[in-house]
């Protein structure tokens, strides 16, 4: 079998209501999908995290280098592409493009052998995952305390047992909102906070100490990703588990995070950190050092499906326990017209539980009508 074409699909949709987090405002949602065709009629799908137009250019260039290659030889393809361009991109956009290609190759491999990708990655540890609702962003109008409390209550009504709140808007305001959300959802629902690295260590420590009594499950990206010393300072100053890693890349980048003992929970994004091939290595390495792995997921149904294939075999957090803690799926609840529309069968939750697709490859089929509708 040979690769005959590598195609990119840049999708975009305008939102009905823009929303903001600590460092940016969204008025549109985009997705950059990778489609790899073969001479045996099997095609695979992947997705790239990051700025869509730039990752599209990266994949167009990388794709030209693998025409004629055997798609089943995915480990060699990953290593070869990385080695060719390592002088110019061990992190960032190059790896985001490589991630989309790698995911698509695993989709092809699963379809070729007629099994889910997780079977070929080593087998299935779980068939379903507990999801947490990602939402609770800021809107352009209204009282934030009121609309965030209403949104949080709706997640509890849907059956979610965990959710994540966006912070980074000032220590006092963050504390006030976090306390309101905790009072709204009660003590039996896990609450995480995410600053999207809007703070330095001084401010992050101040916030952590104020919200500690509110039973915060984790504090995500308290400081910029390159400030591992800042991560260590925050981690040492609070009992709240510190999470991060959506802006880190490959096993080499995460090796430095682990060596610095900077985080309690690693959050690689499969569409950014190197694809299925690399994220399995990252999770296995983390387990060897007693560090938890919970994937970061922010994209379309392709990225969600790929993350679920990986989560089927992410190591449990406490492997020696009779009832080990399991990894959690980040399940974005913000408006994203593309997310489920491009799938023939949407990936949904039932009382906060998501089934891992068991069809061949990523376990999904693409709705090409929706693809054409959103394509730019």
C-alpha positions, 0 to 999 in steps of 0.5 A: 500500500502506498500514499497517493495524496495528502489533502488539507481541509481548512474549516471555519464557522462564525459563532452566534455569541463570541466568548473569551478566556483570559488571553483572547476572544473567539468569534469564529471556530476553525478546524484543520483536518488532514486526509491521507489517500492510498492506492488501495482506496483506504483514506485516513483522517487527522486533525492539527491543533493551532492556527489553521492556515499555518498548520495547513501550510505545514501539512502541505509541505510535509505531505509532499515528502511522504507521497509513495511511502507505505502508510503502515510504516508510521513510526518511520514516517514520524521519525523521518519527518522529525529528523528532516526538520529538527533544525527548524522545529522541535516544537510548535507548528511543525509538530502540530502538522506532524500530529495531524499526519500521524493521526491519519496514518493510524486511522489508515492502519486500523482500517487496513487491519479492520480493528480500532486504532487502540487495538494496534497500540496495545489493546484496550484498558477501558471502553468508556471514559468519564468526561468533564465539561469544559466551558464557563468562558466569559461573554460579551454581555451580562453579569458573569457571576449569574450566567456562569452559575447558570451554566455550571448548574446546567452541567450538573443537570446533564450529569457531569461530575466534573467541570473546568472554569476559566480564570485569569481575570484578576485574583480577586475576581477569580476567587469570587467567581470560583467560590460562586461556582463551588456554591452552585454545584455543591461539594460532590462535583469536581471543579478545576480552574484554568488560567491559560497561563495569564499569570506569573508565579506571584499572582498564581500562588495568590489565587491558589492559596485563596481557592484552596478551601474550595476543593479545587481538583487541579489548577491548569496552566497557572503560568506560561509554558516556558516558565518551568521554574514558575510552575515549580514555585506554584506547585510548591506553594499549594496543595492543589494539583498543578496541570499543564502541557497543552503547549508542550511537544513530543516526548523530548519536551515532556521529558524536561517537564518531568525532570523539573518535577513541574507538574502533577498532571500532564495534558498533552494534546494529541493534535499538537504533541505528536499524534497517537505515536508520540502521545502513547510514549508521553503517557507511558513515560509519565506513568514511570515517574508517577505523574498523571496524564489527562489529555487536552482536547480542543477541536473537532470530532476528529480530534475527539475521536483520536483522543478517545482512541488514545484514552483507551490505553492511557495508564491508570493513575494508581495502577496498584489499586483495586479501584484505580483513578482513571484519566478524564476526557476534556469534553468541550461544551462551548459553541463549535458548529463544526465539531459534531457536524463533520461526523456521520455519528456524533460523539456524545455523552450520557450523564458525563460518560463517553463511549470509546468508538470501536469501529476500525481506525479512529472509529468515525466516518466523515460527513463530506457534505458538512465538510464542504459546507464549512470549508474555506 
